[in-house]
Amino acid sequence: MCLGVPGKIIEIDDSKELRMAKIDFGGIVREACLEYLPEAKVGDYTIIHVGFALSLLSEEEAMESLAMIREIINLEEELGEE
């Protein structure tokens, strides 16, 4: 199963061959490629999968997705390892 995680673009670097960005995933910052989203700008929310921004989404959609991911993590912790 593949999982795309929403994050907020906090910085864009156009100085290299590929357009890159720093993405904030609720306090964890990672770099991702923005080549597929030339319209993306600082402050936008995007879905990241294996280091590539795939689509833009609203802040509301991003928060809903993050809440669902947290619920899944909490459920796994409650169930424990089998």
N, C-alpha and C positions, 0 to 999 in steps of 0.2 A: 504494500500500500504506500502511496506517495502522499506527502503532506505539504501543502503550501501554507506558509505562516505569514500573517499580516504584520507589517512593520511600518514605521514612519520615517520618511526620508528626512535626514537632518543635515546632510551636506552632500553636494554634488561636485565631482571632479571631472572636468572636461579636458584636462591637460594631457591625457594619455590617449593612446589609440582607441581604447574602449571607454565609453562613458560609464563611470563608476559612481557609487554613492555609499555613504554611511547610512545604515538603517538601524533605527532604534526599535528593539523588540522588548519594550517594557523594562528598560534599564540595561539590557545587553545590546551592545552595538557591534554590528558585523558589516562587512563590505559586500556589496552586490553589484552586478552588472545591470545597467539601465538601457542597454542597446535596443531592447524590444519595446521600450516606452520613451520615445524621444520627447513626448509631451510632458513627462514627469518633472515635477519641480519640488524644491524644498517645502516641506509641510504636508505633502501628499502622503497618503497611505497606499501601500502596494502589497501584493502577494508575492512572497519570495519562495522559490523552489530551487534547490541545489545551486544557490548563488546567483540566480537570475530573477529579476523583477518581471513578472508575467502579466499583471493587470493592475489597474488602479481601482480603489474602492473608497467609499466614504468613511469618515471617522466612525460613524455609527456602525457600519458593517464590520469594520476592523475590530471594534470593541466587542461586538457580539461574537465574532469568531474567536477572539482571545478568551472570552468567558467560557465558550464551549471547550476549548483546549484545556483550560484550567480544570473544568469539571471532569474531563476524561482523566487527567493526571490524578486528581483527588480520588476518583473512583478506583483507579488502579492501586493507589496507596492503601485505600480501605480494604480492598480485596486481598492484597498481599500476593506474594509469589505462591504458586501452587506446586 
